[in-house]
Amino acid sequence: MLPVVAPSVYHGLPQWFQTIAGSAITSATLTAFALNLLFNHLPLGQPTDAPSTEATP
């Protein structure tokens, strides 16, 4: 939403960053990728000695 509200906010930044931040699809994809890594692949807050959920016969 920032480029819509203040379109000149990215003019002082490098061109590669303007391309990424100025495109809603690109920035949303990068945000989804980062959140996927954060919530699903980093061991934050997960117990290290979690009990097994497998049923024993």
C-alpha positions as CSV (number, residue, x, y, z in Angstrom):
1,M,0.0,0.0,0.0
2,L,2.9,2.3,0.5
3,P,3.6,3.0,-3.2
4,V,0.0,3.9,-3.7
5,V,-0.1,6.4,-0.8
6,A,3.4,7.9,-1.2
7,P,4.7,7.0,-4.7
8,S,8.0,9.0,-4.2
9,V,9.1,7.1,-1.1
10,Y,11.4,4.8,-3.0
11,H,13.1,7.3,-5.2
12,G,16.2,7.5,-3.0
13,L,16.8,3.8,-2.9
14,P,18.7,1.6,-5.3
15,Q,17.0,0.4,-8.5
16,W,16.9,-3.3,-7.4
17,F,15.1,-2.4,-4.2
18,Q,12.6,-0.2,-6.1
19,T,11.8,-3.1,-8.3
20,I,11.1,-5.4,-5.4
21,A,9.3,-3.0,-3.1
22,G,7.4,-1.3,-5.8
23,S,5.7,-4.4,-7.1
24,A,2.9,-5.8,-4.9
25,I,3.3,-9.3,-6.3
26,T,7.1,-9.5,-5.7
27,S,6.9,-8.1,-2.2
28,A,4.0,-10.4,-1.3
29,T,5.9,-13.4,-2.7
30,L,9.0,-12.5,-0.6
31,T,6.9,-12.0,2.5
32,A,5.2,-15.3,2.0
33,F,8.5,-17.0,1.6
34,A,10.0,-15.4,4.7
35,L,6.9,-16.3,6.8
36,N,7.0,-19.9,5.6
37,L,10.6,-20.2,6.7
38,L,9.9,-18.5,10.0
39,F,6.8,-20.6,10.9
40,N,7.6,-23.9,9.3
41,H,11.3,-24.4,9.1
42,L,13.0,-22.6,12.0
43,P,13.0,-24.4,15.3
44,L,11.6,-21.4,17.2
45,G,9.6,-22.4,20.2
46,Q,9.5,-26.0,19.4
47,P,10.3,-28.4,22.2
48,T,13.5,-30.4,21.6
49,D,12.4,-33.4,23.6
50,A,8.9,-33.8,22.3
51,P,7.3,-37.1,23.1
52,S,6.6,-39.4,20.2
53,T,3.0,-39.4,18.8
54,E,3.4,-42.9,17.4
55,A,1.2,-45.6,19.0
56,T,3.1,-48.5,20.6
57,P,1.6,-52.0,20.2
